[in-house]
Every structure is written in structure tokens, then in C-alpha cells.
């Protein structure tokens, strides 16, 4: 009798598990049944916004449900991240995040209203690209070495723009100053495009910018590019040397990816990942991404999660060691 009871219990458990799996499959099959909101923690016009809109349009076309891009800039992406972390984990709230900002915030802030790792689930990587160290043409520096020499001769007199305090472009400047032993004055803007615009106007002499925001102005000669922030040359800008040629060990990559609240069902995460990767695997997408200044990165959710955790560990350490604090 005891064995019969145990066997009956196993059958019941198996039945429950089967029903649960069937329910999950049904939920994924029915998804999406209403519009999806894609939170972007940066203003319109930047790389994150551009890629989010391309991906959102694709999802809407394929699934017949609107994907609304909701720009929530400010507070070093913290407000947007908190909003997503506290949203229902049902697949209808997504976060098009600059992964590096997540990592930086973990090192710059003593307390955040969310857990950078455990309150989110990785959905899909979207891109990787270098930042571009650029200067206004009036600045007499045509290489990283010349910029360092000039900055040492004018301590505190040369300013540089970034996309905002605590963002990846800010950290790029902080690490540059630390490694080069120079004193540059930081001027934060609300996004990379406004920082580039300020450089065009001569408000700032130096800018660490996203590739897409600065690329048109490099071609016109209105801004001079000195180097990329990746450890090696980038196929997006093959003629530019890396900062690491002058400052060995300098290596910052701008990763973009889509997250969701941690409670989002895996079946829905997998469905989103597959459809987003299908878009990025198209031959035409490579050129589309390159025009925005980015390279495509295809990953599974698990691969993205591993990369995500690696970047958070790396950048939070860099941010903490930089001495910069924002609270």
C-alpha cells in the first residue's frame, strides 16, 4: 500500500508538472496578446533609441502587436531600471539597456533601488561598439599622445563632454584621466548626441561619444577623431587606433541588450530571443546596425546573462577604483 501511495503521488506530481508545462507553452504561444512596452533609459536620437525602434518595429510586424518605445532618460538610467525591475514579469515590459551603465551604477552608487543582476533576466544582446575619443578641430591635438601632452600643460583647462554623470561615456573619461594622469573638466549632457552637438559648437573641446552620434561629423571634418576605446581596432572605424596603443590596458566596449523583469517566464524570454536574433541574422541588418555605429551580437539568453554578469563585475570595479561617487 505504501508503494501504491508513493506511485500515486508520483503520478499526481507528473500530472501537475505536465499541466504546468502545458500552461507555460500556451502562454508563450499566445504571447503577445497586447502591446509591448520597451523602456529606453536614454533620450530619442541615440544608439539605444535607434536600435530599440528597429527591433520594436520588427516585433510589431511579425506578431501583430504594437511595440511602444518609452524613453525614460535621467538619473543615470536608475529611474528606468527601477521601473522595469518593479514591473510585472509577463513579457510586456522590456528594457533596452546599455549593459555597461548597469555595471557602472553598481560601482558608483552605494545603494540602488534594484539589484543590478538579480532583478532582471537577460533576453537578447543587440550590439557592441567602441566609443570614439574625439576633439573639436580647434584643439591642437591629432593623437592620444598629443592630447595627453596638451592636457598636462593645461591642467583643469580642457573640458570633455559625456552623455551624463554615471554613464559609460563619463566612465570612459574618468578612466582616461586616471590612466593618463591628466586633469580634464567633465561636462555632462543628456545623451551622446547633445554632447556631440556641444563639441560641434565648441562648448567642450573633447568628447567620448558613441560611434553613431559622431560618425557623420567625422566625415565632414567638423570633429576630429583620435582613437577608439576598444582594446583593438574596430571594423566600424578601421583607420582609428585604440587608446590602448598609448595607454595599455584601456578597454571599454559599449554593449546594448534587452532585459526583462526577473519573473518573466522562460518560454516568453526564449520566444523574444529567437525573434530578435532572426531579425539580426538577416544580411541587411549588418549594414543597418553599422550605419548606427554598432556591430550585431547574437546570443542565447544564457550567453547574454554570462556576458552581462562579466561586464557588471568589470565595470563596477573600474567605477569603484576610479574614485568617482554619485551619492
Backbone as numpy.savetxt, mean C-alpha at the origin, in Angstrom:
# Nx Ny Nz CAx CAy CAz Cx Cy Cz
-23.14 -50.39 23.29 -23.97 -49.18 23.29 -23.11 -47.93 23.29
-22.01 -47.97 24.08 -21.14 -46.81 24.15 -20.58 -46.48 22.77
-20.19 -47.57 21.99 -19.63 -47.34 20.66 -20.69 -46.80 19.72
-21.92 -47.33 19.87 -23.01 -46.84 19.02 -23.27 -45.37 19.26
-23.23 -45.00 20.56 -23.43 -43.59 20.90 -22.33 -42.73 20.31
-21.10 -43.21 20.43 -19.97 -42.45 19.90 -20.09 -42.31 18.39
-20.49 -43.44 17.74 -20.62 -43.42 16.29 -21.73 -42.46 15.87
-22.82 -42.50 16.67 -23.90 -41.58 16.36 -23.46 -40.13 16.50
-22.60 -39.89 17.52 -22.09 -38.53 17.70 -21.23 -38.08 16.53
-20.43 -39.02 16.02 -19.59 -38.70 14.86 -20.43 -38.39 13.64
-21.50 -39.18 13.46 -22.38 -38.93 12.32 -23.04 -37.56 12.44
-23.44 -37.22 13.66 -24.08 -35.92 13.87 -23.10 -34.79 13.59
-21.86 -34.97 14.10 -20.84 -33.94 13.88 -20.54 -33.79 12.40
-20.46 -34.93 11.70 -20.19 -34.89 10.26 -21.32 -34.19 9.52
-22.54 -34.44 9.98 -23.69 -33.81 9.33 -23.66 -32.30 9.53
-23.33 -31.88 10.77 -23.23 -30.45 11.05 -22.13 -29.82 10.22
-20.96 -30.51 10.15 -19.85 -29.99 9.36 -20.24 -29.88 7.90
-20.97 -30.90 7.40 -21.41 -30.87 6.02 -22.36 -29.72 5.75
-23.29 -29.50 6.70 -24.22 -28.37 6.56 -23.48 -27.05 6.58
-22.46 -26.94 7.48 -21.69 -25.69 7.57 -20.94 -25.42 6.28
-20.32 -26.48 5.72 -19.58 -26.32 4.46 -20.53 -25.93 3.34
-21.70 -26.56 3.34 -22.68 -26.24 2.30 -23.16 -24.81 2.43
-23.37 -24.38 3.69 -23.81 -23.00 3.91 -22.76 -22.01 3.44
-21.47 -22.32 3.75 -20.38 -21.43 3.32 -20.31 -21.36 1.81
-20.45 -22.54 1.15 -20.40 -22.56 -0.31 -21.54 -21.75 -0.89
-22.73 -21.91 -0.27 -23.89 -21.16 -0.74 -23.67 -19.67 -0.59
-23.08 -19.26 0.54 -22.82 -17.85 0.77 -21.85 -17.30 -0.26
-20.80 -18.06 -0.58 -19.82 -17.63 -1.56 -20.44 -17.57 -2.95
-21.29 -18.58 -3.26 -21.94 -18.60 -4.57 -22.86 -17.39 -4.75
-23.52 -16.99 -3.67 -24.47 -15.87 -3.74 -23.77 -14.51 -3.67
-22.51 -14.52 -3.30 -21.76 -13.27 -3.13 -21.29 -12.75 -4.48
-21.40 -11.43 -4.74 -22.05 -10.43 -3.90 -23.53 -10.25 -4.25
-24.32 -10.02 -3.22 -25.75 -9.82 -3.42 -26.15 -8.35 -3.26
-25.15 -7.50 -3.00 -25.39 -6.07 -2.86 -24.07 -5.35 -3.18
-24.08 -4.02 -3.27 -22.86 -3.29 -3.61 -21.74 -3.52 -2.59
-20.50 -3.49 -3.10 -19.30 -3.63 -2.28 -18.70 -2.25 -2.08
-18.26 -1.98 -0.86 -17.59 -0.70 -0.60 -16.09 -0.94 -0.45
-15.30 -0.24 -1.24 -13.84 -0.34 -1.20 -13.30 0.95 -0.56
-12.82 0.83 0.69 -12.27 1.99 1.40 -10.84 2.24 0.93
-10.56 3.47 0.53 -9.21 3.88 0.14 -8.77 4.98 1.11
-7.68 4.77 1.86 -7.29 5.73 2.89 -6.49 6.93 2.37
-6.60 7.19 1.08 -5.88 8.29 0.45 -6.85 9.08 -0.43
-6.51 10.33 -0.78 -7.41 11.14 -1.60 -7.46 10.64 -3.05
-8.46 11.08 -3.81 -8.54 10.71 -5.22 -7.30 11.18 -5.99
-6.94 10.43 -7.02 -5.86 10.87 -7.89 -4.55 10.15 -7.71
-4.38 9.43 -6.62 -3.13 8.73 -6.36 -3.17 7.30 -6.88
-2.08 6.57 -6.63 -1.95 5.20 -7.11 -3.02 4.29 -6.50
-3.21 4.37 -5.19 -4.21 3.52 -4.53 -5.59 3.76 -5.11
-5.95 5.02 -5.26 -7.26 5.37 -5.80 -7.42 4.84 -7.22
-6.39 5.02 -8.05 -6.46 4.58 -9.44 -6.64 3.08 -9.57
-5.83 2.31 -8.82 -5.94 0.86 -8.89 -7.25 0.36 -8.29
-7.69 0.99 -7.20 -8.95 0.59 -6.58 -10.11 0.75 -7.56
-10.10 1.81 -8.32 -11.18 2.07 -9.27 -11.15 1.08 -10.44
-9.96 0.74 -10.89 -9.84 -0.25 -11.98 -10.36 -1.61 -11.51
-9.92 -2.02 -10.32 -10.35 -3.31 -9.79 -11.84 -3.30 -9.47
-12.30 -2.20 -8.90 -13.73 -2.08 -8.57 -14.61 -2.15 -9.80
-14.19 -1.50 -10.87 -14.95 -1.53 -12.11 -15.00 -2.95 -12.68
-13.88 -3.65 -12.59 -13.85 -5.03 -13.08 -14.81 -5.92 -12.29
-14.77 -5.82 -10.97 -15.67 -6.63 -10.15 -17.12 -6.33 -10.47
-17.43 -5.05 -10.67 -18.81 -4.67 -10.99 -19.25 -5.26 -12.33
-18.37 -5.23 -13.31 -18.70 -5.77 -14.63 -18.89 -7.28 -14.59
-18.04 -7.96 -13.82 -18.10 -9.42 -13.78 -19.23 -9.95 -12.91
-19.54 -9.24 -11.84 -20.49 -9.76 -10.86 -21.84 -9.05 -10.86
-21.94 -7.95 -11.61 -23.23 -7.28 -11.70 -23.64 -6.51 -10.47
-22.70 -6.25 -9.58 -22.96 -5.43 -8.39 -21.95 -4.29 -8.35
-22.42 -3.11 -8.02 -21.56 -1.94 -8.00 -20.49 -2.05 -6.91
-19.28 -1.62 -7.23 -18.23 -1.49 -6.22 -17.96 0.00 -6.04
-18.26 0.52 -4.87 -18.15 1.95 -4.58 -16.80 2.23 -3.94
-16.00 3.08 -4.55 -14.72 3.49 -3.96 -14.99 4.65 -3.01
-14.65 4.45 -1.76 -14.91 5.43 -0.70 -13.58 5.95 -0.18
-13.19 7.16 -0.60 -11.92 7.76 -0.17 -12.05 8.32 1.23
-11.20 7.83 2.14 -11.20 8.29 3.54 -9.77 8.68 3.94
-9.24 9.77 3.40 -7.87 10.16 3.73 -7.77 10.78 5.11
-6.53 10.87 5.61 -6.29 11.55 6.87 -5.82 10.64 7.98
-5.16 11.27 8.96 -4.68 10.57 10.17 -3.80 9.38 9.84
-2.96 9.53 8.82 -1.99 8.48 8.46 -2.67 7.14 8.18
-3.84 7.16 7.60 -4.67 6.01 7.23 -5.34 5.34 8.42
-5.15 5.87 9.62 -5.67 5.22 10.82 -7.20 5.22 10.86
-7.82 6.33 10.49 -9.28 6.40 10.53 -9.90 5.38 9.59
-9.35 5.28 8.39 -9.87 4.31 7.42 -9.65 2.88 7.89
-8.47 2.62 8.43 -8.16 1.27 8.91 -9.08 0.87 10.06
-9.34 1.79 10.96 -10.24 1.49 12.08 -11.65 1.22 11.57
-12.09 2.00 10.58 -13.42 1.80 10.02 -13.57 0.39 9.45
-12.55 -0.07 8.72 -12.60 -1.40 8.12 -12.52 -2.48 9.19
-11.61 -2.30 10.15 -11.42 -3.30 11.20 -12.71 -3.54 11.99
-13.53 -2.51 12.13 -14.75 -2.62 12.92 -15.99 -2.88 12.06
-15.80 -3.08 10.77 -16.93 -3.37 9.87 -17.27 -4.86 9.91
-18.49 -5.23 9.54 -18.86 -6.65 9.51 -17.96 -7.42 8.54
-17.58 -8.62 8.93 -16.75 -9.46 8.07 -17.60 -10.26 7.11
-18.21 -9.56 6.16 -19.14 -10.23 5.24 -18.73 -10.08 3.77
-17.57 -9.47 3.53 -17.10 -9.30 2.16 -17.59 -8.04 1.48
-18.40 -7.25 2.17 -18.95 -6.04 1.55 -18.20 -4.77 1.93
-17.18 -4.91 2.77 -16.28 -3.81 3.06 -14.86 -4.30 2.82
-14.17 -3.67 1.88 -12.80 -4.01 1.55 -11.91 -2.80 1.79
-10.62 -3.05 1.94 -9.67 -1.99 2.26 -8.54 -2.03 1.25
-8.49 -1.03 0.35 -7.37 -0.97 -0.59 -6.25 -0.22 0.11
-5.33 -0.98 0.65 -4.36 -0.42 1.59 -2.95 -0.41 1.02
-2.26 0.66 1.39 -0.82 0.73 1.20 -0.23 -0.06 2.37
0.21 -1.28 2.10 0.65 -2.19 3.16 1.75 -1.57 4.01
2.61 -0.78 3.36 3.72 -0.19 4.09 3.24 0.77 5.18
2.15 1.49 4.89 1.63 2.41 5.90 1.19 1.65 7.14
0.60 0.48 6.94 0.23 -0.37 8.07 1.45 -0.66 8.94
2.54 -1.01 8.27 3.76 -1.35 9.00 4.37 -0.15 9.71
4.36 0.99 9.03 4.94 2.20 9.61 4.17 2.62 10.85
2.84 2.61 10.75 2.03 3.05 11.89 2.29 2.21 13.13
2.56 0.92 12.92 2.83 0.04 14.06 4.10 0.46 14.80
5.01 1.16 14.10 6.24 1.61 14.73 6.21 3.06 15.18
5.32 3.86 14.59 5.27 5.29 14.91 4.30 5.62 16.04
3.28 4.77 16.22 2.26 5.05 17.23 2.33 4.03 18.35
2.29 4.51 19.58 2.33 3.63 20.73 1.04 2.83 20.87
-0.07 3.42 20.44 -1.35 2.75 20.56 -2.20 3.04 19.34
-2.72 2.01 18.71 -3.61 2.14 17.57 -4.98 1.57 17.93
-6.05 2.07 17.30 -7.40 1.57 17.61 -7.71 0.24 16.91
-6.70 -0.44 16.43 -6.87 -1.73 15.77 -5.54 -2.47 15.85
-5.59 -3.76 15.61 -4.38 -4.58 15.55 -3.98 -4.69 14.08
-2.80 -4.18 13.73 -2.38 -4.11 12.33 -2.38 -5.46 11.64
-2.17 -6.54 12.38 -2.12 -7.87 11.78 -3.41 -8.65 11.98
-3.91 -8.71 13.20 -4.97 -9.65 13.53 -6.39 -9.16 13.27
-6.56 -7.87 13.00 -7.90 -7.36 12.72 -8.25 -7.35 11.24
-7.34 -7.89 10.42 -7.57 -7.89 8.98 -7.20 -9.26 8.40
-7.80 -9.57 7.27 -7.44 -10.77 6.52 -6.98 -10.32 5.14
-5.92 -10.95 4.64 -5.38 -10.61 3.33 -6.27 -11.18 2.23
-6.53 -10.38 1.23 -7.36 -10.81 0.10 -6.50 -11.00 -1.16
-5.82 -9.93 -1.59 -5.01 -10.02 -2.81 -4.00 -8.89 -2.85
-2.77 -9.20 -3.24 -1.80 -8.16 -3.55 -2.22 -7.52 -4.86
-1.89 -6.26 -5.03 -2.24 -5.58 -6.27 -1.03 -5.06 -7.02
-0.03 -4.54 -6.29 1.09 -3.94 -7.01 2.29 -3.75 -6.11
3.41 -3.51 -6.75 4.64 -3.11 -6.08 5.32 -2.08 -6.96
5.89 -1.07 -6.35 6.58 -0.06 -7.14 7.59 0.69 -6.29
8.59 1.27 -6.93 9.54 2.08 -6.17 8.97 3.46 -5.90
9.52 4.13 -4.93 9.31 5.57 -4.79 10.44 6.24 -5.58
10.24 7.49 -5.92 11.23 8.19 -6.74 11.72 9.43 -6.00
12.99 9.47 -5.70 13.61 10.65 -5.10 13.83 11.66 -6.21
13.13 12.78 -6.13 13.17 13.78 -7.19 13.39 15.17 -6.61
13.84 16.09 -7.45 14.10 17.46 -7.00 13.57 18.45 -8.01
13.34 19.68 -7.54 12.98 20.78 -8.44 14.22 21.10 -9.29
14.04 21.40 -10.57 15.19 21.63 -11.45 16.13 22.74 -10.98
15.62 23.65 -10.15 16.48 24.74 -9.68 17.50 24.29 -8.63
17.27 23.12 -8.03 18.21 22.62 -7.02 19.44 22.05 -7.73
20.63 22.53 -7.40 21.85 22.09 -8.10 22.35 20.73 -7.62
21.51 19.71 -7.85 21.89 18.34 -7.49 21.39 17.40 -8.58
22.30 16.65 -9.16 21.95 15.75 -10.25 22.22 14.28 -9.89
22.51 14.04 -8.63 22.72 12.68 -8.15 22.45 12.64 -6.66
22.31 11.44 -6.13 22.11 11.31 -4.68 23.31 11.85 -3.93
24.49 11.56 -4.42 25.71 12.06 -3.77 25.74 13.57 -3.74
25.36 14.21 -4.85 25.35 15.68 -4.89 24.29 16.26 -3.96
23.14 15.57 -3.84 22.10 16.04 -2.92 22.59 15.96 -1.48
23.26 14.89 -1.13 23.79 14.74 0.23 24.83 15.82 0.53
25.71 16.06 -0.41 26.73 17.10 -0.23 26.09 18.46 -0.03
25.08 18.76 -0.85 24.39 20.04 -0.76 23.65 20.17 0.57
22.99 19.09 0.99 22.24 19.12 2.25 23.16 19.31 3.45
24.34 18.72 3.38 25.30 18.90 4.48 25.83 20.33 4.54
25.87 20.97 3.39 26.34 22.36 3.34 25.23 23.33 3.77
23.98 22.88 3.71 22.84 23.73 4.06 21.94 23.00 5.07
22.42 22.69 6.24 21.62 21.92 7.20 20.31 22.62 7.58
19.20 21.90 7.44 17.90 22.44 7.81 17.31 23.43 6.83
18.00 23.70 5.72 17.54 24.71 4.78 16.83 24.11 3.55
17.02 22.84 3.32 16.38 22.19 2.17 15.17 21.39 2.67
14.02 21.66 2.07 12.82 20.95 2.52 12.43 19.86 1.54
11.69 18.87 2.06 11.20 17.80 1.20 9.73 17.53 1.48
9.00 17.22 0.43 7.58 16.96 0.57 7.28 15.47 0.64
6.18 15.13 1.28 5.74 13.74 1.35 4.22 13.72 1.29
3.67 12.51 1.29 2.21 12.35 1.22 1.54 12.47 2.58
2.29 12.85 3.61 1.71 13.04 4.93 2.54 12.39 6.03
2.46 12.95 7.21 3.21 12.41 8.34 2.78 10.97 8.61
3.77 10.09 8.71 3.50 8.70 8.98 3.32 7.83 7.76
3.21 8.44 6.58 3.05 7.65 5.36 4.41 7.16 4.86
4.38 6.27 3.89 5.60 5.66 3.40 6.57 6.70 2.84
6.05 7.75 2.20 6.93 8.77 1.64 7.64 9.56 2.73
6.98 9.70 3.86 7.60 10.36 5.02 8.74 9.50 5.54
8.45 8.20 5.73 9.48 7.31 6.25 10.67 7.23 5.30
10.41 7.25 4.00 11.50 7.23 3.02 12.46 8.38 3.27
11.91 9.56 3.58 12.75 10.71 3.87 13.46 10.60 5.20
12.76 10.07 6.20 13.36 9.91 7.53 14.56 8.97 7.47
14.39 7.83 6.79 15.48 6.87 6.67 16.63 7.44 5.83
16.28 8.19 4.79 17.32 8.83 3.97 18.15 9.79 4.82
17.48 10.63 5.59 18.20 11.59 6.44 19.10 10.86 7.43
18.57 9.80 8.00 19.33 9.06 9.01 20.56 8.41 8.40
20.40 7.75 7.26 21.51 7.04 6.65 22.53 7.99 6.03
22.07 9.13 5.51 22.97 10.09 4.86 23.59 11.06 5.85
23.01 11.15 7.04 23.52 12.09 8.04 23.25 13.54 7.67
22.04 13.81 7.13 21.70 15.17 6.71 20.44 15.63 7.42
20.20 16.93 7.38 19.04 17.53 8.02 18.17 18.17 6.95
17.07 17.48 6.58 16.10 18.01 5.63 14.82 18.35 6.39
14.15 19.40 5.98 12.92 19.83 6.65 11.72 19.16 6.00
10.94 18.41 6.79 9.79 17.68 6.26 8.57 18.59 6.14
7.92 18.54 4.96 6.67 19.28 4.72 5.62 18.27 4.25
4.65 17.91 5.11 3.64 16.91 4.74 2.51 17.49 3.90
2.02 16.71 2.95 0.86 17.07 2.14 -0.16 15.93 2.23
-1.35 16.17 1.70 -2.40 15.16 1.75 -2.36 14.30 0.50
-1.33 13.50 0.39 -1.19 12.61 -0.75 0.04 12.93 -1.57
0.46 11.95 -2.38 1.63 12.13 -3.22 1.41 13.16 -4.33
0.27 13.16 -5.03 0.08 14.18 -6.08 0.20 15.62 -5.58
-0.41 15.98 -4.42 -0.21 17.35 -3.93 1.25 17.66 -3.59
1.99 16.66 -3.11 3.41 16.87 -2.81 4.20 17.13 -4.09
3.85 16.41 -5.15 4.50 16.64 -6.44 4.13 18.01 -6.99
2.86 18.39 -6.86 2.43 19.72 -7.30 3.20 20.81 -6.58
3.42 20.62 -5.28 4.18 21.60 -4.50 5.63 21.68 -4.99
6.17 20.56 -5.42 7.54 20.55 -5.96 7.59 21.28 -7.30
6.59 21.07 -8.11 6.50 21.77 -9.39 6.48 23.28 -9.19
5.76 23.71 -8.12 5.63 25.14 -7.83 6.84 25.71 -7.10
7.77 24.84 -6.69 8.94 25.31 -5.97 8.71 25.52 -4.48
7.58 25.04 -3.97 7.31 25.16 -2.53 8.26 24.27 -1.74
8.59 23.12 -2.30 9.59 22.23 -1.70 10.62 21.90 -2.77
11.84 21.62 -2.33 12.93 21.37 -3.27 13.09 19.90 -3.61
12.68 19.03 -2.67 12.88 17.59 -2.81 11.56 16.89 -2.54
11.32 15.79 -3.21 10.11 15.02 -2.94 10.39 13.52 -3.09
9.88 12.74 -2.16 9.83 11.30 -2.31 8.42 11.01 -2.80
8.29 10.60 -4.05 6.97 10.52 -4.68 6.69 9.12 -5.21
5.42 8.80 -5.35 5.06 7.57 -6.04 5.41 7.72 -7.51
5.72 6.60 -8.15 6.16 6.64 -9.54 5.12 7.28 -10.45
3.86 6.87 -10.29 2.82 7.38 -11.16 2.59 8.87 -11.05
2.72 9.42 -9.84 2.45 10.85 -9.65 3.55 11.73 -10.21
4.76 11.20 -10.33 5.88 12.02 -10.78 6.27 11.75 -12.24
5.87 10.61 -12.76 6.31 10.19 -14.09 6.04 11.20 -15.21
4.84 11.77 -15.33 4.60 12.72 -16.42 5.52 13.94 -16.36
5.88 14.34 -15.15 6.69 15.55 -15.00 8.17 15.27 -15.24
8.57 14.01 -15.09 9.95 13.64 -15.43 10.15 13.74 -16.93
9.14 13.30 -17.67 9.22 13.33 -19.12 9.26 14.76 -19.65
8.56 15.66 -18.97 8.53 17.06 -19.42 9.72 17.86 -18.92
10.46 17.29 -17.97 11.62 17.99 -17.44 11.30 18.98 -16.32
10.06 19.00 -15.86 9.67 19.95 -14.81 10.14 19.48 -13.43
10.49 18.20 -13.32 11.07 17.65 -12.11 12.22 16.76 -12.53
13.27 16.74 -11.74 14.44 15.91 -12.05 14.48 14.72 -11.09
14.49 13.53 -11.61 14.58 12.33 -10.79 16.03 11.97 -10.54
16.34 11.61 -9.30 17.71 11.25 -8.95 17.88 9.74 -8.77
16.89 9.09 -8.18 17.05 7.67 -7.86 15.72 7.05 -7.47
15.70 5.72 -7.43 14.54 4.97 -6.92 14.90 4.40 -5.55
13.86 4.07 -4.79 14.09 3.64 -3.41 14.27 2.13 -3.27
14.08 1.37 -4.34 14.26 -0.07 -4.28 15.75 -0.43 -4.28
16.07 -1.64 -3.83 17.47 -2.04 -3.69 18.18 -2.16 -5.04
17.43 -2.43 -6.10 17.99 -2.55 -7.44 17.18 -1.66 -8.39
17.64 -1.54 -9.61 16.92 -0.75 -10.60 15.52 -1.33 -10.84
14.59 -0.45 -11.16 13.22 -0.87 -11.41 12.95 -0.91 -12.91
12.22 -1.94 -13.39 11.86 -1.98 -14.81 10.96 -0.82 -15.21
10.33 -0.18 -14.24 9.48 0.98 -14.54 10.32 2.20 -14.90
11.50 2.31 -14.29 12.42 3.44 -14.54 13.84 2.89 -14.62
14.14 2.12 -15.66 15.42 1.41 -15.73 16.66 2.29 -15.80
16.49 3.54 -16.17 17.65 4.44 -16.28 18.05 5.06 -14.94
17.20 4.92 -13.95 17.50 5.54 -12.65 18.22 4.56 -11.73
19.29 5.01 -11.08 19.98 4.13 -10.12 19.21 4.06 -8.81
19.42 3.03 -8.02 18.80 2.97 -6.69 19.58 3.84 -5.70
18.89 4.35 -4.70 19.57 5.09 -3.63 20.62 4.21 -2.99
20.38 2.91 -2.98 21.30 1.96 -2.35 22.69 1.97 -2.98
22.81 2.45 -4.20 24.14 2.57 -4.80 25.01 3.54 -4.02
24.36 4.53 -3.41 25.07 5.53 -2.61 24.97 5.24 -1.13
23.80 4.76 -0.71 23.56 4.44 0.70 23.23 2.94 0.78
24.22 2.08 0.86 24.00 0.63 0.87 23.00 0.21 1.95
22.06 -0.63 1.55 21.05 -1.11 2.49 19.73 -0.37 2.41
19.72 0.77 1.72 18.46 1.51 1.57 17.53 0.72 0.65
16.33 0.41 1.13 15.41 -0.42 0.35 14.00 -0.25 0.85
13.18 0.50 0.12 11.79 0.69 0.48 10.93 0.48 -0.76
9.99 -0.44 -0.68 9.09 -0.74 -1.78 7.66 -0.41 -1.37
6.94 0.22 -2.26 5.54 0.54 -2.01 4.66 -0.61 -2.47
4.14 -1.37 -1.51 3.23 -2.47 -1.83 1.79 -2.01 -1.64
0.93 -2.41 -2.56 -0.49 -2.12 -2.45 -1.24 -3.46 -2.39
-2.29 -3.51 -1.60 -3.05 -4.75 -1.52 -4.42 -4.54 -0.91
-5.26 -5.53 -1.06 -6.63 -5.45 -0.57 -6.78 -6.33 0.67
-7.31 -5.73 1.72 -7.60 -6.42 2.97 -9.11 -6.42 3.20
-9.53 -7.22 4.16 -10.92 -7.25 4.59 -10.94 -7.44 6.10
-12.06 -7.17 6.76 -12.14 -7.45 8.19 -11.80 -8.92 8.48
-11.19 -9.15 9.62 -10.66 -10.48 9.94 -11.71 -11.59 9.92
-12.97 -11.28 10.11 -14.01 -12.31 10.21 -14.60 -12.67 8.84
-14.07 -12.13 7.79 -14.60 -12.41 6.45 -14.41 -13.89 6.10
-15.46 -14.59 5.67 -15.35 -16.02 5.35 -14.29 -16.30 4.29
-13.56 -17.38 4.49 -12.49 -17.72 3.56 -13.01 -17.93 2.14
-14.18 -18.52 1.98 -14.73 -18.76 0.65 -14.89 -17.46 -0.13
-15.30 -16.42 0.56 -15.48 -15.12 -0.09 -14.11 -14.51 -0.40
-13.17 -14.66 0.53 -11.81 -14.16 0.30 -11.21 -14.82 -0.94
-11.37 -16.14 -1.03 -10.83 -16.89 -2.18 -11.50 -16.45 -3.47
-12.79 -16.22 -3.43 -13.52 -15.79 -4.62 -13.02 -14.41 -5.08
-12.84 -13.49 -4.14 -12.32 -12.17 -4.48 -10.90 -12.27 -5.04
-10.06 -13.06 -4.39 -8.68 -13.22 -4.83 -8.63 -13.74 -6.27
-9.44 -14.75 -6.57 -9.42 -15.33 -7.90 -9.84 -14.35 -8.97
-10.88 -13.54 -8.68 -11.37 -12.60 -9.69 -10.39 -11.43 -9.89
-9.80 -10.96 -8.80 -8.82 -9.87 -8.91 -7.58 -10.34 -9.66
-7.12 -11.54 -9.34 -5.95 -12.08 -10.04 -6.25 -12.33 -11.52
-7.49 -12.70 -11.83 -7.87 -12.92 -13.23 -7.74 -11.63 -14.03
-8.14 -10.52 -13.41 -7.98 -9.21 -14.06 -6.50 -8.90 -14.27
-5.69 -9.09 -13.22 -4.29 -8.71 -13.31 -3.48 -9.62 -14.23
-3.98 -10.83 -14.46 -3.27 -11.77 -15.34 -3.49 -11.47 -16.82
-4.42 -10.59 -17.12 -4.65 -10.23 -18.51 -3.44 -9.48 -19.07
-3.02 -9.78 -20.30 -1.85 -9.10 -20.89 -1.97 -7.58 -20.88
-3.17 -7.05 -21.11 -3.35 -5.60 -21.16 -3.16 -4.94 -19.80
-3.36 -5.69 -18.73 -3.27 -5.10 -17.38 -1.85 -4.66 -17.05
-0.85 -5.36 -17.58 0.54 -4.99 -17.30 0.82 -3.56 -17.74
0.34 -3.20 -18.91 0.54 -1.84 -19.40 -0.29 -0.84 -18.60
-1.50 -1.23 -18.24 -2.35 -0.34 -17.43 -1.69 -0.03 -16.10
-1.16 -1.05 -15.45 -0.48 -0.86 -14.16 0.78 0.00 -14.35
1.55 -0.28 -15.42 2.79 0.47 -15.66 2.50 1.94 -15.90
1.40 2.26 -16.56 1.04 3.66 -16.80 0.73 4.39 -15.50
0.35 3.63 -14.47 0.11 4.21 -13.15 1.36 4.18 -12.28
2.44 3.60 -12.82 3.70 3.54 -12.08 3.79 2.36 -11.14
3.23 1.22 -11.55 3.23 0.05 -10.66 3.45 -1.23 -11.45
3.97 -2.24 -10.75 4.10 -3.58 -11.31 3.05 -4.48 -10.67
2.53 -5.40 -11.44 1.52 -6.34 -10.94 2.18 -7.39 -10.05
1.50 -7.74 -8.96 1.95 -8.81 -8.07 0.79 -9.78 -7.88
0.95 -11.01 -8.32 -0.09 -12.03 -8.17 0.24 -12.93 -6.98
-0.69 -13.06 -6.05 -0.48 -13.92 -4.89 -1.78 -14.61 -4.50
-1.65 -15.67 -3.74 -2.80 -16.24 -3.04 -3.00 -15.41 -1.77
-4.15 -15.56 -1.10 -4.32 -14.85 0.18 -3.23 -15.22 1.19
-2.81 -16.50 1.19 -1.78 -16.93 2.14 -0.44 -16.29 1.82
-0.10 -16.20 0.54 1.16 -15.56 0.14 1.15 -14.08 0.47
0.01 -13.44 0.25 -0.08 -12.03 0.60 0.07 -11.84 2.11
-0.57 -12.71 2.87 -0.49 -12.61 4.33 0.95 -12.71 4.81
1.72 -13.64 4.22 3.13 -13.79 4.60 3.91 -12.53 4.25
3.68 -11.98 3.05 4.36 -10.75 2.64 3.96 -9.58 3.53
2.67 -9.54 3.83 2.12 -8.48 4.67 2.81 -8.47 6.04
2.89 -9.64 6.66 3.50 -9.73 7.98 4.99 -9.39 7.92
5.65 -9.80 6.87 7.07 -9.47 6.71 7.28 -7.97 6.60
6.43 -7.30 5.81 6.56 -5.85 5.64 6.24 -5.10 6.93
5.21 -5.55 7.64 4.87 -4.89 8.91 6.04 -4.97 9.88
6.65 -6.15 9.97 7.80 -6.33 10.87 8.96 -5.44 10.45
9.26 -5.43 9.16 10.40 -4.65 8.64 10.18 -3.15 8.83
9.00 -2.65 8.42 8.79 -1.21 8.42 8.49 -0.66 9.80
7.84 -1.44 10.65 7.62 -0.95 12.01 8.96 -0.83 12.74
9.89 -1.73 12.43 11.23 -1.66 13.02 11.96 -0.43 12.51
11.90 -0.19 11.20 12.55 1.00 10.63 11.97 2.28 11.21
10.63 2.30 11.33 9.98 3.50 11.85 10.37 3.74 13.30
10.42 2.68 14.10 10.79 2.82 15.51 12.25 3.28 15.63
13.12 2.69 14.81 14.54 3.05 14.88 14.83 4.44 14.36
13.91 4.97 13.54 14.13 6.31 12.97 14.02 7.40 14.03
13.36 7.08 15.15 13.19 8.07 16.20 11.97 8.94 16.03
11.28 8.80 14.90 10.08 9.60 14.66 8.92 9.04 15.47
8.18 9.91 16.14 6.99 9.50 16.87 5.86 10.45 16.50
4.64 9.91 16.44 3.50 10.75 16.08 2.45 10.77 17.17
2.79 10.28 18.36 1.88 10.41 19.51 2.69 10.50 20.79
